[in-house]
């Protein structure tokens, strides 16, 4: 039986087991929306802005092991989606974005709502396709899902011209994919893995540094086994939080610009460093030259060869699927009669404990007068038992959430780490809540970020998504204000958020519950009340201390040990 | 250092722009880039002449390999290889310089493809260095126009870039 390109597109999504399609209709995708209308398997979530469709698909993918899927129209639909696509690309999130395109005969004629979608997205997708023949739709979508999920994951765009979605052909969904130019890595090199094991066993000051790759490859169990078997300290990057349980005594906290003193010092002073699914980002190791001052052996395990030796020199490069590599490494270590030297480990841990004391842990001076933002996150952690899904936007609140919400499980911390996209938190929370309808989903945001996609409160209303929005409202673009205070002579150029809306009324206008919380003593009761409302979205407008800064801080361009601990030191 | 990178990629629309886009996005140099289909019509062969430190060249080859359409990549300059470039030069050929031009073309094993009262158009093939020396030998004053293809390269002996 012949089907239209649009029907084939939707049928492919069914074949891929797609539950939710996040999108927004428009001229070039009318056929696809028509096909969508005539079936029930794939549920469509109508967002209020295409950026949100992509972030929601992204959130859905991050909190599960599935590919997120979004559908947008040509021209402005696609350009609106670009920020979302770039966000997913920077954090290696598996995603398929289907975009409509003007009819093939109009391409290149500056047609209405035409844009070179493949050209515009090229630098921020893993791969993209422009379909020029209806017969290619099924095989291309099959490839798109395979590419998005395999190897180092990433977003894949499939651009479908309107006439192609109307043409008919027979439907055959390929059972498998073979792309001759693409072979994602599998097992790592056995010899290098044995070499790595030997280095680890002989280390005197070892450090395990694990990033988002651990979460993406679902290798938390392997990482945890490795860390416990060796007795080494472990740190997670912002993207890796939850990859190793934060309540474990071998966890030294997050590292990097706003990481703990002990994590950064151990990173700087270790003699053997194993990087697992992490990429030595500038926000993680700071100044590369400063980092290289102290010699150390580096073992780098990653699925993407181009991540290895990109910013730092590596002694043992292991390219492979993290889960397979870690399994093999564990086998080698278990088989070895040698164990890490007990005395060396004791000395190293003593040093780390000293750094813990010097750093004083993550701390802030609480107040009975004004709400401290850190206190809100601590309360959130307490009331949810560390078991909520927490999405965030970008800025100070993001760092406080990363620092003070102790993530013990992977895929619970959903934030835009690489691109740093304000406006990510609320739409991402929608994807998370749809995937986990009964779970507590908290969106930690600020009064700046939330306004970048606040229209999604309407989507939340339509689909009854009981997200709990915690807005740390300090009337400033806090991180900008902090940098202006530190590096720009207190000249708060355009960082004050004037003319803010009444968020309580705004939440109510969208059909939700709004709360304004001004006093520290009201934080916990308000949050309890909000979380008790299982079926409602509650917008909590916490009026927080505008002068609070994020510490510790490694200033941009500085080395990891050149950290500023806090104002009162 | 100067490197010659050869690659095979799917002969598909937009494949070239993926490579060119990668170089501009990551700030890598391109001295020249040539591309054409191979005997296998689904594959294109590209030769890129670039320069950079060892670390940069390593990243370039890794990033090229990461492109989904790229089938295989080889840094030709890592081993024995042949490099050839084609140049067409239109020169002023009048009076006593007319005979001199002919001689120079012969010395460099160039061929005169087109002759007019005042000009010769000379075809020359060779390494970049040879073509550069020819230009120097003629003298810039007499050159009316040059067009160069950029280098193409191939490994010597058993060094073969294939599927």
Interface residues (C-beta under 8 A of the other chain):
Chain A: X118 X119 X122 X123 X126 X127 X130 X147 X179 X180 X181 X182 X304 X305 X306 X309 X310
Chain B: X9 X10 X13 X14 X17 X18 X21 X25 X55 X58 X59 X62 X63 X65 X66 X68 X69 X70 X71 X163
